[in-house]
Every structure is written in C-alpha cells, then in structure tokens.
Amino acid sequence: MQAKVGKVYKVLFEELKSEGRVAGRSDDGTLVMVKGSEELLGKIVDVKITFANITQLTGELA
C-alpha cells in the first residue's frame, strides 16, 4: 500500500463518516478516506494519497 502514497486515484465516495470525513473506494476497490462533506457522496473525484496503512488509504482532494 505504501507504493500508492503520492499518486492520484479516482474515488467514488459512498459513506459519510465521523469527524468530517468521507469514505469511498478507488477503482481497484481500496478504501479511501478524505476530509469532506455529504457533497462528495455519489461523486467520483480525484484524490491524492497522503497516507497508507494495511486496510485503507487517506488522501486529499486533488
């Protein structure tokens, strides 16, 4: 997963999370979290990955 840090992926956002975060899936099915609101739900957005762990990626809108 560390190889994905710094790259940009298209993410479909599907779920509003706590603390002002939104969760979605990249085109390869990886869970991606960003800071955002319900405005992102249902949209496909470019996300630059800033952090990776075993189960998910964290990024910022590109």
Secondary structure, 3 states (H helix, E strand, C coil): CHHHCCCEEEEEEEEECCCCEEEEEECCCCEEEEECCHHHCCCEEEEEEEEECCCCEEEEEC
